Amino acid sequence: MKENEINDWLEVASHDIDTARLLLREKGHADIIVYHLHQAVEKLLKAVLTGCELSFEKIHRLDKLLNIAIT
């Protein structure tokens, strides 16, 4: 079960990275590119936390997620 959840996080992070790459190639708006990169990092952190069996809230704050990961 945990492995499936980790893979789900990684898959959607990959989608955000793919979208950011596409927008970069098409000279998309920087704020939207950064948004997708933020989303990807968030989902990667959540995959790590899930793999370490650390609980986290439904938040989008990278600083809080990172703090959970390193403490």
PDB file with one MODEL, atoms N, CA, C and O in Angstrom:
MODEL        1
ATOM      1  N   MET A   1       0.835  -1.207   0.000  1.00  0.00           N
ATOM      2  CA  MET A   1       0.000   0.000   0.000  1.00  0.00           C
ATOM      3  C   MET A   1       0.867   1.253   0.000  1.00  0.00           C
ATOM      4  O   MET A   1       0.661   2.154  -0.813  1.00  0.00           O
ATOM      5  N   LYS A   2       1.853   1.313   0.926  1.00  0.00           N
ATOM      6  CA  LYS A   2       2.704   2.490   1.002  1.00  0.00           C
ATOM      7  C   LYS A   2       3.446   2.714  -0.308  1.00  0.00           C
ATOM      8  O   LYS A   2       3.610   3.849  -0.753  1.00  0.00           O
ATOM      9  N   GLU A   3       3.899   1.610  -0.928  1.00  0.00           N
ATOM     10  CA  GLU A   3       4.620   1.730  -2.190  1.00  0.00           C
ATOM     11  C   GLU A   3       3.728   2.327  -3.283  1.00  0.00           C
ATOM     12  O   GLU A   3       4.192   3.126  -4.097  1.00  0.00           O
ATOM     13  N   ASN A   4       2.465   1.945  -3.300  1.00  0.00           N
ATOM     14  CA  ASN A   4       1.526   2.520  -4.269  1.00  0.00           C
ATOM     15  C   ASN A   4       1.350   4.011  -4.049  1.00  0.00           C
ATOM     16  O   ASN A   4       1.309   4.788  -5.003  1.00  0.00           O
ATOM     17  N   GLU A   5       1.248   4.404  -2.794  1.00  0.00           N
ATOM     18  CA  GLU A   5       1.074   5.826  -2.475  1.00  0.00           C
ATOM     19  C   GLU A   5       2.314   6.625  -2.889  1.00  0.00           C
ATOM     20  O   GLU A   5       2.198   7.724  -3.431  1.00  0.00           O
ATOM     21  N   ILE A   6       3.492   6.069  -2.631  1.00  0.00           N
ATOM     22  CA  ILE A   6       4.731   6.733  -3.043  1.00  0.00           C
ATOM     23  C   ILE A   6       4.757   6.881  -4.563  1.00  0.00           C
ATOM     24  O   ILE A   6       5.069   7.954  -5.081  1.00  0.00           O
ATOM     25  N   ASN A   7       4.433   5.815  -5.266  1.00  0.00           N
ATOM     26  CA  ASN A   7       4.420   5.869  -6.733  1.00  0.00           C
ATOM     27  C   ASN A   7       3.404   6.879  -7.256  1.00  0.00           C
ATOM     28  O   ASN A   7       3.650   7.547  -8.260  1.00  0.00           O
ATOM     29  N   ASP A   8       2.272   6.991  -6.582  1.00  0.00           N
ATOM     30  CA  ASP A   8       1.272   7.995  -6.978  1.00  0.00           C
ATOM     31  C   ASP A   8       1.849   9.400  -6.854  1.00  0.00           C
ATOM     32  O   ASP A   8       1.696  10.216  -7.763  1.00  0.00           O
ATOM     33  N   TRP A   9       2.517   9.688  -5.724  1.00  0.00           N
ATOM     34  CA  TRP A   9       3.136  11.008  -5.533  1.00  0.00           C
ATOM     35  C   TRP A   9       4.173  11.268  -6.618  1.00  0.00           C
ATOM     36  O   TRP A   9       4.235  12.361  -7.180  1.00  0.00           O
ATOM     37  N   LEU A  10       4.990  10.252  -6.907  1.00  0.00           N
ATOM     38  CA  LEU A  10       6.040  10.422  -7.914  1.00  0.00           C
ATOM     39  C   LEU A  10       5.463  10.629  -9.313  1.00  0.00           C
ATOM     40  O   LEU A  10       6.001  11.401 -10.105  1.00  0.00           O
ATOM     41  N   GLU A  11       4.386   9.948  -9.604  1.00  0.00           N
ATOM     42  CA  GLU A  11       3.765  10.096 -10.923  1.00  0.00           C
ATOM     43  C   GLU A  11       3.219  11.507 -11.136  1.00  0.00           C
ATOM     44  O   GLU A  11       3.451  12.114 -12.182  1.00  0.00           O
ATOM     45  N   VAL A  12       2.500  12.024 -10.151  1.00  0.00           N
ATOM     46  CA  VAL A  12       1.943  13.368 -10.344  1.00  0.00           C
ATOM     47  C   VAL A  12       3.040  14.426 -10.297  1.00  0.00           C
ATOM     48  O   VAL A  12       2.913  15.468 -10.940  1.00  0.00           O
ATOM     49  N   ALA A  13       4.125  14.178  -9.542  1.00  0.00           N
ATOM     50  CA  ALA A  13       5.266  15.101  -9.569  1.00  0.00           C
ATOM     51  C   ALA A  13       5.867  15.125 -10.969  1.00  0.00           C
ATOM     52  O   ALA A  13       6.246  16.181 -11.475  1.00  0.00           O
ATOM     53  N   SER A  14       5.949  13.962 -11.582  1.00  0.00           N
ATOM     54  CA  SER A  14       6.465  13.871 -12.946  1.00  0.00           C
ATOM     55  C   SER A  14       5.598  14.659 -13.922  1.00  0.00           C
ATOM     56  O   SER A  14       6.116  15.298 -14.838  1.00  0.00           O
ATOM     57  N   HIS A  15       4.302  14.616 -13.731  1.00  0.00           N
ATOM     58  CA  HIS A  15       3.390  15.390 -14.592  1.00  0.00           C
ATOM     59  C   HIS A  15       3.670  16.883 -14.461  1.00  0.00           C
ATOM     60  O   HIS A  15       3.694  17.605 -15.458  1.00  0.00           O
ATOM     61  N   ASP A  16       3.886  17.346 -13.219  1.00  0.00           N
ATOM     62  CA  ASP A  16       4.184  18.770 -13.029  1.00  0.00           C
ATOM     63  C   ASP A  16       5.505  19.150 -13.679  1.00  0.00           C
ATOM     64  O   ASP A  16       5.622  20.224 -14.270  1.00  0.00           O
ATOM     65  N   ILE A  17       6.492  18.283 -13.575  1.00  0.00           N
ATOM     66  CA  ILE A  17       7.791  18.563 -14.204  1.00  0.00           C
ATOM     67  C   ILE A  17       7.642  18.588 -15.724  1.00  0.00           C
ATOM     68  O   ILE A  17       8.195  19.464 -16.389  1.00  0.00           O
ATOM     69  N   ASP A  18       6.900  17.634 -16.271  1.00  0.00           N
ATOM     70  CA  ASP A  18       6.660  17.620 -17.719  1.00  0.00           C
ATOM     71  C   ASP A  18       5.972  18.905 -18.180  1.00  0.00           C
ATOM     72  O   ASP A  18       6.310  19.466 -19.222  1.00  0.00           O
ATOM     73  N   THR A  19       5.009  19.356 -17.391  1.00  0.00           N
ATOM     74  CA  THR A  19       4.284  20.580 -17.734  1.00  0.00           C
ATOM     75  C   THR A  19       5.205  21.785 -17.686  1.00  0.00           C
ATOM     76  O   THR A  19       5.146  22.646 -18.564  1.00  0.00           O
ATOM     77  N   ALA A  20       6.062  21.858 -16.662  1.00  0.00           N
ATOM     78  CA  ALA A  20       7.008  22.972 -16.561  1.00  0.00           C
ATOM     79  C   ALA A  20       7.960  22.970 -17.757  1.00  0.00           C
ATOM     80  O   ALA A  20       8.254  24.026 -18.317  1.00  0.00           O
ATOM     81  N   ARG A  21       8.437  21.801 -18.147  1.00  0.00           N
ATOM     82  CA  ARG A  21       9.334  21.704 -19.310  1.00  0.00           C
ATOM     83  C   ARG A  21       8.640  22.174 -20.583  1.00  0.00           C
ATOM     84  O   ARG A  21       9.221  22.905 -21.386  1.00  0.00           O
ATOM     85  N   LEU A  22       7.413  21.755 -20.756  1.00  0.00           N
ATOM     86  CA  LEU A  22       6.643  22.163 -21.928  1.00  0.00           C
ATOM     87  C   LEU A  22       6.470  23.681 -21.958  1.00  0.00           C
ATOM     88  O   LEU A  22       6.664  24.318 -22.993  1.00  0.00           O
ATOM     89  N   LEU A  23       6.108  24.243 -20.825  1.00  0.00           N
ATOM     90  CA  LEU A  23       5.926  25.694 -20.755  1.00  0.00           C
ATOM     91  C   LEU A  23       7.237  26.432 -20.997  1.00  0.00           C
ATOM     92  O   LEU A  23       7.242  27.495 -21.619  1.00  0.00           O
ATOM     93  N   LEU A  24       8.344  25.885 -20.515  1.00  0.00           N
ATOM     94  CA  LEU A  24       9.646  26.505 -20.785  1.00  0.00           C
ATOM     95  C   LEU A  24       9.950  26.512 -22.282  1.00  0.00           C
ATOM     96  O   LEU A  24      10.381  27.524 -22.834  1.00  0.00           O
ATOM     97  N   ARG A  25       9.719  25.377 -22.924  1.00  0.00           N
ATOM     98  CA  ARG A  25       9.966  25.289 -24.373  1.00  0.00           C
ATOM     99  C   ARG A  25       9.106  26.280 -25.153  1.00  0.00           C
ATOM    100  O   ARG A  25       9.545  26.857 -26.147  1.00  0.00           O
ATOM    101  N   GLU A  26       7.878  26.464 -24.685  1.00  0.00           N
ATOM    102  CA  GLU A  26       6.939  27.343 -25.385  1.00  0.00           C
ATOM    103  C   GLU A  26       6.993  28.783 -24.885  1.00  0.00           C
ATOM    104  O   GLU A  26       6.148  29.607 -25.236  1.00  0.00           O
ATOM    105  N   LYS A  27       7.996  29.073 -24.061  1.00  0.00           N
ATOM    106  CA  LYS A  27       8.175  30.417 -23.494  1.00  0.00           C
ATOM    107  C   LYS A  27       6.926  30.867 -22.734  1.00  0.00           C
ATOM    108  O   LYS A  27       6.428  31.979 -22.912  1.00  0.00           O
ATOM    109  N   GLY A  28       6.444  29.969 -21.886  1.00  0.00           N
ATOM    110  CA  GLY A  28       5.263  30.248 -21.073  1.00  0.00           C
ATOM    111  C   GLY A  28       5.554  31.246 -19.970  1.00  0.00           C
ATOM    112  O   GLY A  28       6.692  31.675 -19.781  1.00  0.00           O
ATOM    113  N   HIS A  29       4.527  31.602 -19.260  1.00  0.00           N
ATOM    114  CA  HIS A  29       4.642  32.572 -18.179  1.00  0.00           C
ATOM    115  C   HIS A  29       5.458  31.990 -17.024  1.00  0.00           C
ATOM    116  O   HIS A  29       5.203  30.877 -16.563  1.00  0.00           O
ATOM    117  N   ALA A  30       6.435  32.759 -16.572  1.00  0.00           N
ATOM    118  CA  ALA A  30       7.346  32.297 -15.520  1.00  0.00           C
ATOM    119  C   ALA A  30       6.604  31.923 -14.241  1.00  0.00           C
ATOM    120  O   ALA A  30       6.968  30.951 -13.580  1.00  0.00           O
ATOM    121  N   ASP A  31       5.575  32.677 -13.886  1.00  0.00           N
ATOM    122  CA  ASP A  31       4.871  32.384 -12.634  1.00  0.00           C
ATOM    123  C   ASP A  31       4.176  31.027 -12.692  1.00  0.00           C
ATOM    124  O   ASP A  31       4.097  30.334 -11.677  1.00  0.00           O
ATOM    125  N   ILE A  32       3.679  30.643 -13.843  1.00  0.00           N
ATOM    126  CA  ILE A  32       3.013  29.346 -13.982  1.00  0.00           C
ATOM    127  C   ILE A  32       4.044  28.223 -14.003  1.00  0.00           C
ATOM    128  O   ILE A  32       3.794  27.142 -13.469  1.00  0.00           O
ATOM    129  N   ILE A  33       5.191  28.468 -14.613  1.00  0.00           N
ATOM    130  CA  ILE A  33       6.274  27.477 -14.604  1.00  0.00           C
ATOM    131  C   ILE A  33       6.731  27.227 -13.172  1.00  0.00           C
ATOM    132  O   ILE A  33       6.884  26.079 -12.756  1.00  0.00           O
ATOM    133  N   VAL A  34       6.948  28.302 -12.422  1.00  0.00           N
ATOM    134  CA  VAL A  34       7.372  28.174 -11.025  1.00  0.00           C
ATOM    135  C   VAL A  34       6.300  27.466 -10.206  1.00  0.00           C
ATOM    136  O   VAL A  34       6.624  26.667  -9.327  1.00  0.00           O
ATOM    137  N   TYR A  35       5.040  27.745 -10.480  1.00  0.00           N
ATOM    138  CA  TYR A  35       3.946  27.067  -9.783  1.00  0.00           C
ATOM    139  C   TYR A  35       4.057  25.553  -9.960  1.00  0.00           C
ATOM    140  O   TYR A  35       3.953  24.805  -8.989  1.00  0.00           O
ATOM    141  N   HIS A  36       4.267  25.103 -11.194  1.00  0.00           N
ATOM    142  CA  HIS A  36       4.354  23.665 -11.447  1.00  0.00           C
ATOM    143  C   HIS A  36       5.609  23.061 -10.816  1.00  0.00           C
ATOM    144  O   HIS A  36       5.575  21.920 -10.355  1.00  0.00           O
ATOM    145  N   LEU A  37       6.700  23.799 -10.789  1.00  0.00           N
ATOM    146  CA  LEU A  37       7.904  23.308 -10.126  1.00  0.00           C
ATOM    147  C   LEU A  37       7.684  23.208  -8.617  1.00  0.00           C
ATOM    148  O   LEU A  37       8.130  22.253  -7.982  1.00  0.00           O
ATOM    149  N   HIS A  38       7.005  24.182  -8.057  1.00  0.00           N
ATOM    150  CA  HIS A  38       6.658  24.135  -6.634  1.00  0.00           C
ATOM    151  C   HIS A  38       5.812  22.906  -6.346  1.00  0.00           C
ATOM    152  O   HIS A  38       6.052  22.192  -5.373  1.00  0.00           O
ATOM    153  N   GLN A  39       4.826  22.664  -7.189  1.00  0.00           N
ATOM    154  CA  GLN A  39       3.964  21.496  -7.018  1.00  0.00           C
ATOM    155  C   GLN A  39       4.770  20.202  -7.095  1.00  0.00           C
ATOM    156  O   GLN A  39       4.530  19.273  -6.324  1.00  0.00           O
ATOM    157  N   ALA A  40       5.717  20.140  -8.018  1.00  0.00           N
ATOM    158  CA  ALA A  40       6.539  18.940  -8.163  1.00  0.00           C
ATOM    159  C   ALA A  40       7.381  18.699  -6.912  1.00  0.00           C
ATOM    160  O   ALA A  40       7.449  17.576  -6.414  1.00  0.00           O
ATOM    161  N   VAL A  41       8.017  19.744  -6.411  1.00  0.00           N
ATOM    162  CA  VAL A  41       8.840  19.609  -5.202  1.00  0.00           C
ATOM    163  C   VAL A  41       7.969  19.188  -4.021  1.00  0.00           C
ATOM    164  O   VAL A  41       8.364  18.336  -3.225  1.00  0.00           O
ATOM    165  N   GLU A  42       6.805  19.777  -3.913  1.00  0.00           N
ATOM    166  CA  GLU A  42       5.875  19.411  -2.839  1.00  0.00           C
ATOM    167  C   GLU A  42       5.548  17.919  -2.893  1.00  0.00           C
ATOM    168  O   GLU A  42       5.577  17.235  -1.870  1.00  0.00           O
ATOM    169  N   LYS A  43       5.241  17.425  -4.070  1.00  0.00           N
ATOM    170  CA  LYS A  43       4.856  16.020  -4.215  1.00  0.00           C
ATOM    171  C   LYS A  43       6.046  15.095  -4.000  1.00  0.00           C
ATOM    172  O   LYS A  43       5.883  13.994  -3.474  1.00  0.00           O
ATOM    173  N   LEU A  44       7.238  15.523  -4.397  1.00  0.00           N
ATOM    174  CA  LEU A  44       8.431  14.728  -4.129  1.00  0.00           C
ATOM    175  C   LEU A  44       8.692  14.639  -2.630  1.00  0.00           C
ATOM    176  O   LEU A  44       9.029  13.572  -2.119  1.00  0.00           O
ATOM    177  N   LEU A  45       8.538  15.748  -1.932  1.00  0.00           N
ATOM    178  CA  LEU A  45       8.693  15.735  -0.471  1.00  0.00           C
ATOM    179  C   LEU A  45       7.660  14.814   0.178  1.00  0.00           C
ATOM    180  O   LEU A  45       7.975  14.081   1.116  1.00  0.00           O
ATOM    181  N   LYS A  46       6.448  14.856  -0.317  1.00  0.00           N
ATOM    182  CA  LYS A  46       5.401  13.993   0.239  1.00  0.00           C
ATOM    183  C   LYS A  46       5.701  12.519  -0.035  1.00  0.00           C
ATOM    184  O   LYS A  46       5.366  11.662   0.781  1.00  0.00           O
ATOM    185  N   ALA A  47       6.323  12.217  -1.163  1.00  0.00           N
ATOM    186  CA  ALA A  47       6.729  10.842  -1.444  1.00  0.00           C
ATOM    187  C   ALA A  47       7.791  10.391  -0.446  1.00  0.00           C
ATOM    188  O   ALA A  47       7.743   9.269   0.057  1.00  0.00           O
ATOM    189  N   VAL A  48       8.752  11.274  -0.162  1.00  0.00           N
ATOM    190  CA  VAL A  48       9.799  10.955   0.818  1.00  0.00           C
ATOM    191  C   VAL A  48       9.189  10.752   2.199  1.00  0.00           C
ATOM    192  O   VAL A  48       9.514   9.783   2.885  1.00  0.00           O
ATOM    193  N   LEU A  49       8.313  11.656   2.606  1.00  0.00           N
ATOM    194  CA  LEU A  49       7.682  11.540   3.924  1.00  0.00           C
ATOM    195  C   LEU A  49       6.873  10.255   4.035  1.00  0.00           C
ATOM    196  O   LEU A  49       6.892   9.586   5.068  1.00  0.00           O
ATOM    197  N   THR A  50       6.173   9.922   2.977  1.00  0.00           N
ATOM    198  CA  THR A  50       5.391   8.686   2.964  1.00  0.00           C
ATOM    199  C   THR A  50       6.319   7.483   3.096  1.00  0.00           C
ATOM    200  O   THR A  50       6.036   6.553   3.851  1.00  0.00           O
ATOM    201  N   GLY A  51       7.420   7.505   2.365  1.00  0.00           N
ATOM    202  CA  GLY A  51       8.381   6.410   2.430  1.00  0.00           C
ATOM    203  C   GLY A  51       9.019   6.257   3.794  1.00  0.00           C
ATOM    204  O   GLY A  51       9.374   5.151   4.204  1.00  0.00           O
ATOM    205  N   CYS A  52       9.163   7.372   4.499  1.00  0.00           N
ATOM    206  CA  CYS A  52       9.741   7.346   5.856  1.00  0.00           C
ATOM    207  C   CYS A  52       8.679   7.151   6.925  1.00  0.00           C
ATOM    208  O   CYS A  52       8.964   7.187   8.122  1.00  0.00           O
ATOM    209  N   GLU A  53       7.459   6.945   6.475  1.00  0.00           N
ATOM    210  CA  GLU A  53       6.312   6.754   7.375  1.00  0.00           C
ATOM    211  C   GLU A  53       6.135   7.926   8.344  1.00  0.00           C
ATOM    212  O   GLU A  53       5.824   7.741   9.521  1.00  0.00           O
ATOM    213  N   LEU A  54       6.341   9.131   7.819  1.00  0.00           N
ATOM    214  CA  LEU A  54       6.124  10.350   8.592  1.00  0.00           C
ATOM    215  C   LEU A  54       4.801  10.967   8.163  1.00  0.00           C
ATOM    216  O   LEU A  54       4.527  11.109   6.972  1.00  0.00           O
ATOM    217  N   SER A  55       4.004  11.324   9.122  1.00  0.00           N
ATOM    218  CA  SER A  55       2.706  11.910   8.796  1.00  0.00           C
ATOM    219  C   SER A  55       2.860  13.401   8.507  1.00  0.00           C
ATOM    220  O   SER A  55       3.770  14.060   9.010  1.00  0.00           O
ATOM    221  N   PHE A  56       1.951  13.911   7.689  1.00  0.00           N
ATOM    222  CA  PHE A  56       1.967  15.331   7.339  1.00  0.00           C
ATOM    223  C   PHE A  56       0.540  15.768   7.041  1.00  0.00           C
ATOM    224  O   PHE A  56      -0.319  14.983   6.641  1.00  0.00           O
ATOM    225  N   GLU A  57       0.333  17.069   7.258  1.00  0.00           N
ATOM    226  CA  GLU A  57      -0.973  17.656   6.977  1.00  0.00           C
ATOM    227  C   GLU A  57      -1.145  17.848   5.472  1.00  0.00           C
ATOM    228  O   GLU A  57      -0.189  17.752   4.703  1.00  0.00           O
ATOM    229  N   LYS A  58      -2.381  18.119   5.072  1.00  0.00           N
ATOM    230  CA  LYS A  58      -2.644  18.482   3.678  1.00  0.00           C
ATOM    231  C   LYS A  58      -2.273  19.952   3.524  1.00  0.00           C
ATOM    232  O   LYS A  58      -3.123  20.838   3.615  1.00  0.00           O
ATOM    233  N   ILE A  59      -0.995  20.189   3.290  1.00  0.00           N
ATOM    234  CA  ILE A  59      -0.486  21.552   3.148  1.00  0.00           C
ATOM    235  C   ILE A  59       0.327  21.645   1.867  1.00  0.00           C
ATOM    236  O   ILE A  59       0.685  20.637   1.257  1.00  0.00           O
ATOM    237  N   HIS A  60       0.609  22.881   1.478  1.00  0.00           N
ATOM    238  CA  HIS A  60       1.409  23.138   0.285  1.00  0.00           C
ATOM    239  C   HIS A  60       2.697  23.872   0.623  1.00  0.00           C
ATOM    240  O   HIS A  60       3.431  24.295  -0.270  1.00  0.00           O
ATOM    241  N   ARG A  61       2.968  24.023   1.909  1.00  0.00           N
ATOM    242  CA  ARG A  61       4.134  24.786   2.367  1.00  0.00           C
ATOM    243  C   ARG A  61       5.384  23.920   2.323  1.00  0.00           C
ATOM    244  O   ARG A  61       5.527  22.981   3.107  1.00  0.00           O
ATOM    245  N   LEU A  62       6.291  24.241   1.399  1.00  0.00           N
ATOM    246  CA  LEU A  62       7.519  23.474   1.266  1.00  0.00           C
ATOM    247  C   LEU A  62       8.366  23.548   2.528  1.00  0.00           C
ATOM    248  O   LEU A  62       8.985  22.559   2.921  1.00  0.00           O
ATOM    249  N   ASP A  63       8.397  24.710   3.163  1.00  0.00           N
ATOM    250  CA  ASP A  63       9.212  24.855   4.366  1.00  0.00           C
ATOM    251  C   ASP A  63       8.731  23.925   5.480  1.00  0.00           C
ATOM    252  O   ASP A  63       9.543  23.321   6.179  1.00  0.00           O
ATOM    253  N   LYS A  64       7.444  23.813   5.640  1.00  0.00           N
ATOM    254  CA  LYS A  64       6.898  22.927   6.688  1.00  0.00           C
ATOM    255  C   LYS A  64       7.120  21.456   6.340  1.00  0.00           C
ATOM    256  O   LYS A  64       7.459  20.656   7.212  1.00  0.00           O
ATOM    257  N   LEU A  65       6.931  21.101   5.083  1.00  0.00           N
ATOM    258  CA  LEU A  65       7.160  19.714   4.668  1.00  0.00           C
ATOM    259  C   LEU A  65       8.631  19.343   4.827  1.00  0.00           C
ATOM    260  O   LEU A  65       8.947  18.250   5.297  1.00  0.00           O
ATOM    261  N   LEU A  66       9.523  20.238   4.440  1.00  0.00           N
ATOM    262  CA  LEU A  66      10.947  19.982   4.589  1.00  0.00           C
ATOM    263  C   LEU A  66      11.321  19.863   6.052  1.00  0.00           C
ATOM    264  O   LEU A  66      12.135  19.017   6.421  1.00  0.00           O
ATOM    265  N   ASN A  67      10.738  20.695   6.881  1.00  0.00           N
ATOM    266  CA  ASN A  67      11.025  20.637   8.319  1.00  0.00           C
ATOM    267  C   ASN A  67      10.622  19.282   8.896  1.00  0.00           C
ATOM    268  O   ASN A  67      11.336  18.728   9.732  1.00  0.00           O
ATOM    269  N   ILE A  68       9.499  18.753   8.460  1.00  0.00           N
ATOM    270  CA  ILE A  68       9.069  17.429   8.918  1.00  0.00           C
ATOM    271  C   ILE A  68      10.098  16.382   8.471  1.00  0.00           C
ATOM    272  O   ILE A  68      10.426  15.469   9.229  1.00  0.00           O
ATOM    273  N   ALA A  69      10.592  16.513   7.269  1.00  0.00           N
ATOM    274  CA  ALA A  69      11.532  15.539   6.713  1.00  0.00           C
ATOM    275  C   ALA A  69      12.868  15.537   7.440  1.00  0.00           C
ATOM    276  O   ALA A  69      13.498  14.486   7.565  1.00  0.00           O
ATOM    277  N   ILE A  70      13.307  16.679   7.918  1.00  0.00           N
ATOM    278  CA  ILE A  70      14.659  16.754   8.493  1.00  0.00           C
ATOM    279  C   ILE A  70      14.672  16.701  10.009  1.00  0.00           C
ATOM    280  O   ILE A  70      15.743  16.682  10.615  1.00  0.00           O
ATOM    281  N   THR A  71      13.502  16.678  10.633  1.00  0.00           N
ATOM    282  CA  THR A  71      13.493  16.609  12.104  1.00  0.00           C
ATOM    283  C   THR A  71      13.102  15.252  12.609  1.00  0.00           C
ATOM    284  O   THR A  71      13.048  15.036  13.820  1.00  0.00           O
TER     285      THR A  71
ENDMDL
END
